[in-house]
Amino acid sequence: TISGNTATTAGGGVFFRSMSHEGEILRSTIAGNSGDGIDDDSPAGSPVLVADLISNSGGDCVQPSTAPKLADDGYNIVTDASCGLSSSTSHGSTSLSSDLGTLRDNGGPTQTIAIARSGSDPAFQSIPAGATLPGGATICSGTDQRGVARSGSCDVGAFNSEPAPGIAATLSSSHAKTKYGWYRSNVTVSFSCTNMAPGIVSEWMVMWRWVRSLSTSFCT
């Protein structure tokens, strides 16, 4: 994640200069920088963008007037048209202002910018599980910047959102319900948890009236 930097002329986030070979920005978030996000002032090399999330004030990319220019290897999301995206899987001029968080501690050793965990966010799970880099490596593999595993469909940028945790309660009894419910019956409550961190158990308080016994089963 590259964020919160300022340049008075150009290269607020990343500045490529005098490159003699190709460089690559992979699964990165470049956002909230002033003086543009990426400045390509390299007459020989051609920086490559892959699965990057780019949103900056003052413009997202500055490119030379002649080739080589920034190369687009797919699954990039940019808020303006300055990066010259060419892949059918990339999206330019895309609004992200309501979906991007701020640079903060979202877990892991360094700060990151979270995205909205919803289908309304164009970066959310927009990279298919089978998508590969030009060399054949799977994009949705390894971990994000925080160390959270990327698996299945994954997000664009340095932050990979985790599915929302959920918990559901199921009640059962060997006795049939009466008009008062399970009156003076043995009742079992099972809690089914999804996407809960191992070892974390929430505290629950259940109040029952006229129940003979109550047993519970928590997931961890």
Buried (B, 14 or more C-beta within 10 A) or exposed (E): BBBBBEBEEBBBBBBBEEBEEEBBBBBBBBBBBBBBBBBBBBEEBBBBBBBBBBBBBBBBBBBBEEEBBBBBBBBBBBBBEBBBBBBEBBBBEBEBEEBBEEBEEBBBEEBBBBBBBEEEBBBBBBBBBEBEBEEEEBBBEBEBBBEBEBEEBBBBBBBBBBEEEEBEEEEEBEEEEEEEBBEEBBBBBBBEBEEBEEEEEEEEEEEEEEBEEBEEEBEE
